[in-house]
Each structure stands twice: as C-alpha cells, then as structure tokens.
C-alpha cells in the first residue's frame, strides 16, 4: 500500500533532515567508518538508521524551524559542518600517531619506504601505516566508535540546531587541540628517537676512534634493528597513551560544543 506523503507532517520531516545532517557529518568523519573502502551504501544505511533512532529522542531538543528555503538550507549546511567538525576531533589522534611514526621512519632510514593507505588513498610512511593500524585496532577494541553515537545524542543537549557561534572560544580551542596533536606525536616517537640519538652518538664516537670503519653502511642495519626492538618493547606504552587520548575524546567534544554555543 503506497504511503500518502500528506500523512507525514512537513515540520517533522524538516526536523528529521536537521538531525540527519548532523549525524551524516559525524559518520562522514569517524575513523574506520568513513574510510574509502567502506561501501557508500553502508554509510548511507548507517546514517539513515542512526537518524531514525535519534529522531524520537532529539525531536524535543530541536527548536521550531523556519520553512523558508534559504534559512533552512543554511541550517542544514551548518549542522553538517558541525558534525564534520566534531568527528574530525578524533582524527587529530590518528594524525598525531601518523606524525610521530613518520618521524621515527625517517630516523630509522625508511624515508623512501612508502605504502598505499586504503583509508586515506595516499602514500604514507611504512612505520606510519603500522602505527595507524595499531591505533585503529585499539580504537575498535575500546568501542571508540560508540563514543561518537553517544556524542551525537548528547550534542543536542549542549548545542541545539541553529545556535552555532564561532566568535567565542571555539577557534582558540581548536588551535589548542592542534598543538596538542604535535605534543602527542612527540610522546609517541620519544622512546625510539632517544635510542636512535644514542645510536648516532655511539657511531660518531666509533668513527673518530676507528677512521677505517664504514659508519655510514653500519648505521642502516643498526638503526633499523634498534628501532624495531624499541617499538616492540614500547607497544604497551603506546597502547596506554593511545587509550588515554581516546578516553579524552568525550571531554574534548563536550568542551568544543560549549565553546560553539552562544
């Protein structure tokens, strides 16, 4: 039996589109789910299903909307951008892991050893790909993707649609998160860099004591071996650091929502 479109109130359908826009932004930026290898039908079905589940709960949180086409279109765009912005906060952690691993790879001698990353569809350093997969596994193991669905539901409590304001502390807070990304990257790469620095110091001393020793050729296997050994020994430390940052995701999102409010 065909559904009569007149039975669906226009106001409720309009509210549903607003909810869908923010959810689509979230899912379009969540790591793993937003990857290029994830089928588009899966993403679309996930957006639609999540919106249907959230709509009865969020209907009261959405204020009365204007039926004018231009204001409504601007509201949809702002909600979509808000969802993308909140979802991209988590990507700072993966970017920090990739940044620290890239520095490690360069110091180990893997500057030209790049592999194809199917998620970002670009060439990345070999060690970066390993650390990125390691971070993804931890993200899935602690149900990190569930944090975003909880954040999507709670975001309407902190910031109802149509009340986004970038004139407050939102931009400085995003800059603070960006600087924190480099801090995380340095923490990830610090143990390996310390050992490689010590290795370079020892090789420099040996080059002065034994001039006939070919330090350049000796440095490649020594740095690679020492780097892999330190990476293997510090996997538990890496896991702890990554889990700590993922645990802070909810706090980051809530703080950003508060700063985006009027």
C-alpha positions as CSV (number, residue, x, y, z in Angstrom):
1,X,0.0,0.0,0.0
2,X,1.6,3.3,-1.0
3,X,2.3,5.9,1.7
4,X,0.4,9.1,1.4
5,X,3.0,11.9,1.6
6,X,0.4,14.2,3.1
7,X,0.3,11.9,6.2
8,X,3.9,13.0,7.1
9,X,3.9,16.4,8.8
10,X,6.3,18.7,7.0
11,X,7.6,20.1,10.3
12,X,8.6,16.6,11.5
13,X,10.2,15.8,8.2
14,X,12.1,19.0,8.3
15,X,13.3,18.2,11.8
16,X,14.4,14.8,10.7
17,X,16.5,16.3,7.9
18,X,18.2,18.5,10.5
19,X,19.0,15.5,12.7
20,X,20.2,13.6,9.7
21,X,22.6,16.4,8.6
22,X,24.4,16.4,11.9
23,X,24.6,12.6,12.1
24,X,25.8,12.5,8.5
25,X,28.6,14.8,9.4
26,X,29.6,12.6,12.4
27,X,29.6,9.4,10.4
28,X,31.4,11.1,7.5
29,X,34.4,11.9,9.8
30,X,34.5,8.9,12.1
31,X,37.7,6.9,11.6
32,X,37.3,3.5,10.0
33,X,33.6,4.0,9.2
34,X,34.4,7.0,6.9
35,X,37.3,5.1,5.2
36,X,37.2,4.9,1.4
37,X,36.9,1.1,1.4
38,X,33.7,1.3,3.3
39,X,30.8,1.0,0.8
40,X,28.7,4.1,0.3
41,X,25.5,2.1,0.8
42,X,26.7,1.0,4.2
43,X,27.4,4.6,5.2
44,X,24.1,5.8,3.9
45,X,22.2,3.0,5.7
46,X,24.1,3.8,8.9
47,X,23.2,7.5,8.7
48,X,19.6,6.8,8.0
49,X,19.3,4.2,10.8
50,X,21.0,6.3,13.3
51,X,18.9,9.3,12.4
52,X,15.7,7.2,12.8
53,X,16.9,6.1,16.3
54,X,17.8,9.6,17.4
55,X,14.9,11.4,15.9
56,X,12.3,10.5,18.6
57,X,14.7,11.4,21.4
58,X,16.0,14.6,19.8
59,X,12.7,15.9,18.5
60,X,12.1,17.9,21.6
61,X,15.6,19.4,21.6
62,X,15.2,20.8,18.1
63,X,13.6,24.3,18.2
64,X,10.9,25.5,15.9
65,X,12.4,25.9,12.4
66,X,11.7,28.2,9.6
67,X,10.1,26.8,6.5
68,X,11.8,29.3,4.2
69,X,14.1,27.5,1.8
70,X,17.3,29.7,2.2
71,X,17.4,29.7,6.0
72,X,16.6,26.0,6.2
73,X,19.4,25.2,3.6
74,X,21.9,27.3,5.6
75,X,20.8,25.4,8.8
76,X,21.4,22.1,7.1
77,X,24.8,23.1,5.9
78,X,25.8,24.4,9.4
79,X,24.6,21.2,11.0
80,X,26.6,19.1,8.5
81,X,29.7,21.2,9.1
82,X,29.2,20.9,12.9
83,X,29.0,17.1,12.6
84,X,32.2,17.0,10.5
85,X,34.0,19.3,12.9
86,X,33.1,17.1,15.9
87,X,34.0,14.0,14.0
88,X,37.4,15.4,12.9
89,X,38.4,15.9,16.5
90,X,39.1,12.2,16.8
91,X,41.2,12.3,13.6
92,X,43.7,14.5,15.5
93,X,44.8,11.4,17.5
94,X,45.3,9.4,14.3
95,X,47.2,12.3,12.7
96,X,49.4,12.6,15.8
97,X,50.2,8.8,15.6
98,X,51.0,9.1,11.9
99,X,53.1,12.2,12.5
100,X,55.2,10.5,15.3
101,X,55.6,7.3,13.2
102,X,56.7,9.3,10.2
103,X,59.5,11.0,12.2
104,X,60.5,7.5,13.5
105,X,60.6,6.1,10.0
106,X,62.8,8.9,8.7
107,X,65.2,8.4,11.5
108,X,65.3,4.7,11.0
109,X,66.1,5.1,7.3
110,X,62.7,4.4,5.8
111,X,62.3,7.8,4.3
112,X,61.6,6.3,0.8
113,X,59.7,3.2,2.0
114,X,56.1,4.2,1.5
115,X,53.0,2.1,1.2
116,X,49.5,2.8,0.0
117,X,47.0,3.6,2.7
118,X,43.5,2.4,1.6
119,X,41.8,4.6,4.2
120,X,43.2,8.0,3.0
121,X,44.0,6.7,-0.5
122,X,47.5,8.1,-0.4
123,X,51.1,7.1,0.1
124,X,52.2,7.0,3.7
125,X,55.4,6.0,5.5
126,X,55.9,2.3,6.3
127,X,56.0,2.8,10.1
128,X,53.1,5.3,9.9
129,X,50.9,2.6,8.4
130,X,51.9,0.1,11.1
131,X,51.2,2.6,13.9
132,X,47.9,3.7,12.2
133,X,46.6,0.1,12.0
134,X,47.7,-0.3,15.7
135,X,45.7,2.8,16.7
136,X,42.6,1.6,14.7
137,X,42.7,-1.8,16.5
138,X,42.8,0.0,19.9
139,X,40.0,2.3,18.7
140,X,37.8,-0.6,17.8
141,X,38.8,-2.7,20.9
142,X,37.6,0.0,23.3
143,X,34.4,0.7,21.2
144,X,35.7,4.1,20.4
145,X,33.1,4.4,17.5
146,X,30.4,4.1,20.2
147,X,31.6,7.4,21.7
148,X,30.5,9.2,18.6
149,X,27.0,7.9,18.7
150,X,26.8,8.9,22.4
151,X,28.2,12.3,21.5
152,X,25.7,12.7,18.7
153,X,22.9,12.2,21.1
154,X,24.4,14.5,23.8
155,X,25.3,17.2,21.3
156,X,21.7,18.4,21.1
157,X,21.7,19.0,24.8
158,X,24.7,21.2,24.7
159,X,24.2,22.9,21.3
160,X,20.7,22.8,19.7
161,X,20.5,23.4,16.0
162,X,20.8,26.9,14.7
163,X,22.9,28.2,17.7
164,X,26.4,27.7,16.4
165,X,28.7,30.7,17.1
166,X,32.4,30.7,16.1
167,X,33.1,34.1,17.6
168,X,33.8,32.7,21.1
169,X,36.5,30.4,22.3
170,X,35.9,27.7,19.7
171,X,38.7,28.7,17.3
172,X,41.4,29.1,20.0
173,X,40.3,25.7,21.5
174,X,40.7,24.1,18.1
175,X,44.2,25.6,17.8
176,X,44.9,24.2,21.3
177,X,43.8,20.8,20.2
178,X,46.0,21.1,17.1
179,X,49.1,22.0,19.2
180,X,48.2,19.0,21.5
181,X,48.4,16.8,18.4
182,X,52.1,17.6,17.9
183,X,52.7,17.0,21.6
184,X,51.1,13.6,21.3
185,X,53.2,12.8,18.3
186,X,56.4,13.7,20.2
187,X,55.4,11.5,23.1
188,X,54.8,8.6,20.7
189,X,58.2,9.0,19.0
190,X,60.3,10.0,22.0
191,X,61.5,6.4,23.1
192,X,62.6,5.5,19.6
193,X,64.2,8.9,18.9
194,X,66.1,8.7,22.2
195,X,67.6,5.3,21.3
196,X,68.4,6.4,17.7
197,X,70.1,9.5,19.0
198,X,72.2,7.4,21.4
199,X,73.0,5.1,18.5
200,X,74.1,8.0,16.4
201,X,76.3,9.3,19.2
202,X,77.9,5.9,19.6
203,X,78.5,5.6,15.9
204,X,80.1,9.1,15.8
205,X,82.5,8.1,18.6
206,X,83.4,4.9,16.8
207,X,84.0,6.9,13.6
208,X,86.5,9.1,15.4
209,X,88.2,6.2,17.2
210,X,88.3,3.8,14.1
211,X,88.5,6.0,11.0
212,X,88.7,2.9,8.8
213,X,85.2,1.8,10.0
214,X,82.4,2.5,7.4
215,X,79.9,4.1,9.8
216,X,77.5,5.0,7.1
217,X,76.9,1.4,6.0
218,X,76.8,0.2,9.6
219,X,74.2,2.8,10.6
220,X,71.4,1.4,8.4
221,X,71.0,-2.1,9.9
222,X,71.9,-0.8,13.4
223,X,69.2,2.0,13.4
224,X,66.6,-0.3,11.8
225,X,67.2,-3.1,14.3
226,X,67.3,-0.8,17.3
227,X,64.2,1.0,16.1
228,X,62.2,-2.2,15.7
229,X,63.3,-3.5,19.1
230,X,62.3,-0.3,20.9
231,X,58.9,-0.3,19.0
232,X,58.3,-3.9,20.1
233,X,59.3,-3.1,23.7
234,X,57.1,0.0,24.0
235,X,53.9,-1.3,22.4
236,X,52.3,-1.4,25.8
237,X,53.3,2.2,26.5
238,X,51.9,3.2,23.1
239,X,48.7,1.4,23.8
240,X,48.4,3.2,27.1
241,X,49.0,6.6,25.5
242,X,46.5,6.0,22.7
243,X,43.8,4.7,25.1
244,X,44.3,7.8,27.3
245,X,43.7,10.1,24.4
246,X,40.7,8.2,23.2
247,X,39.3,8.4,26.7
248,X,39.6,12.2,26.5
249,X,37.5,12.3,23.3
250,X,34.2,12.8,25.0
251,X,35.6,15.7,27.1
252,X,37.1,17.3,24.0
253,X,33.8,17.1,22.1
254,X,31.7,18.5,25.1
255,X,34.2,21.3,25.6
256,X,34.0,22.2,21.9
257,X,30.3,22.2,21.9
258,X,30.2,24.5,24.9
259,X,32.6,26.9,23.1
260,X,30.5,26.8,20.0
261,X,27.4,27.8,21.9
262,X,26.2,31.4,22.1
